[in-house]
């Protein structure tokens, strides 16, 4: 039976720091990917929802008369905010799973 000593505490600490630095780099990369995905979803949905609100302003007398500025703004902004958040969260989850299984 081989009774060779294992790695010293200093070696274990150095290896832990190296793993920690790699982990931090992966987290930053995931955050960047998630931010880009969220922004893309926000902008694309925002353009569509804003176009729908502007179209409703010109075509629907009810929409123009009964909704105030804050309601119209909310109808344009809320879908974009939701989709941006959703895409960012999905991308972060996917990236985290890829990182863990490396």
N, C-alpha and C positions, 0 to 999 in steps of 0.2 A: 504494500500500500504506500502510495506516494504522499508524504506529508509536507509538501512544499508550501511555504506560506503564500497566502493570497495577496492581492494588491494592498499596498499600504494605504493608510487613511489619506495621505496627501494625494496619491494617485486616484483614489476614489473621488476625492473632492474636485480634482482637476477634470476628471471625466464628467462629473455632474455639472460643472460650470460649462463645459463644451456642449453638453446636451441642452442646457438651459439657453445658451446663445442660439443654437439651431432652432430651438422651440420658439424663441422670441422672433426670429427672422420669419419663420413659417406663419406665426400669428399676424405679423405685420403684412405679409403677403396676402393672407386671407382677408384681412380688413380692407386692403386696397381693392381686391377683387369684388368684395361685397359692396363697397362704396360705389364703384363703377357700375355694377349691375343695378343698384338701387337708383342711381342718378339716371341711368338710361331708361329704366321703367318709369320713373317720375316724369321725365321730359316727354317721352312718347305718349304716355297716358294724358299728361297735362295738355298737350297739343290737341288731342282728340276731344277731351272733355271741354276744353275752352271753345273749340269749334262748335261743339254741340250746344253750348250755352249761348254763344253768339247767334247761331242759327235759330234757336228757340226765341231769342229776343226779336228777331225779324219776322218770324212766321207765326208766333203764338201770342195773340193779344192777352190771354190769361197769364201767361208766363211774364210778360212785360208789366202787367198791371198789379198782380198780386204778390210778386216776389220782390223784396227790397234788394239793395246792393249787397248786403251781407249774405242773403240766401243765394243769390246768383254766384257770388264769389265762392261760397261753400260748395255749390254744385260743381264748379269747375275745379276746385282745389282738392276736395276730399278724395275723389277717386285716384288722382295722381299721387297723393300722399300715401294712400293705402297700397297701391301697386308698387311704389318705390320702396316702401318698408318691406313688403312681402318679397320682392325680388332680392333685396339686400340680405334678408334673413335666410332665404333659400340658398343663396350663393355662399353665405358664411357657413351654413350647415354642411353643404356639399364639400366645401374646401376643408373644413375641419375633419370630415370623414376621410377624405383623401390623405390628409396629413397624418392622421392617426394610423392608417393602414399602410404606411410606408415602411 
